[in-house]
Amino acid sequence: MNVKEQIKEYIGSQAEPKRSEMQELHRLIPQLSPGCKLWFEDGRNSEGKTVSNPNIGYGSYTIKYANGTTREFFQIGLSANTTGISIYILGLEDKKYLAETYGKELGKASVTGYCIKFKTLKGINIDVLEAAIRYGFEAHKEKS
């Protein structure tokens, strides 16, 4: 099964209204960075043990570890959680930026250093969410 098929199956496995909202976000996010790489992480480690929720990933950046090794990973993640949806904006150096810049205007969401978590899109200011996602894509371009 290719990445697009995995994503379709994952979104299709969600109950409504989460399914429709994830589909809407899955249409929106690539529009904010046309041509970005698509990923699907099933949430399992190399032994097949579930260690996280599955994630749809968008974009690509290189993680540099202290030991000098590197790894390619997605910039923006989309995942269903038990109470709603999470958007991950990865690789940001300033862990307060998302909450300080977007948190108050975003609506009914909790915002951490890299995650925007909400129950439903109905309580979210979509323009602010788009701005946060755009920032996540642009943050890595500036480093290149």
Buried (B, 14 or more C-beta within 10 A) or exposed (E): EEEEEBBBEBBEEBEEEBBEBBBEBBEBBBEBBEEBBBBBBEBEEEEEEEEEBBBBBBBBBEEEEEEEEEEEBBBBBBBBEEEBBBBBBBBBEEEEBBBEBBBEEBBEBBBBEBBBBBBBBEEBBEEBBBBBBBBBBEBBEEEE
